[in-house]
Amino acid sequence: SPEDEESLQKAHGIWTPEMDTALVNMVVRMAEKADTSPTHLMGRLKEVELPASLSHVARNDMMARYCLICMFNGPLETYLQYIDLPQRGECAQSLGRRVLLLRHCMFKGVINDYMAKVMRASSSHRGTPTLRLNRLAKDGTPTVFEQAAAQLND
């Protein structure tokens, strides 16, 4: 059963996605309260009260996992915008698919920054397009629709 598997993983010190999520959520809450980055909390993790889902974890193991999650999030801040996340389903081994499998380890700030970049990139800086259409086109010249499509795609 899933409960037996989770108990076995906890007994052998295997980290589950649920444990990662609990650690990330705890760190993000701490960072918001301290008005700092989640990557600057190593000293504070020594004394913090752990959530129930992490209470069985040795403090050193939790801190090592925190370091690993920080090392994962650091490069993501820079490179996530270059990873082709929409193509995640086409190739099981694609980088986009692997990153999405670890999304539970992403800090909220990394996700928010990525979404803001996507929104900025998808907004038009050109404003409202101006089309010049020749309605008196003769045979062999582009139709009004072809003219509009060509101008909008330029």
Salt bridges, closest charged atoms under 4 A:
GLU6 OE2 - LYS10 NZ 3.22
ASP20 OD1 - ARG65 NE 2.77
ASP20 OD2 - HIS104 NE2 3.51
GLU32 OE2 - LYS108 NZ 2.56
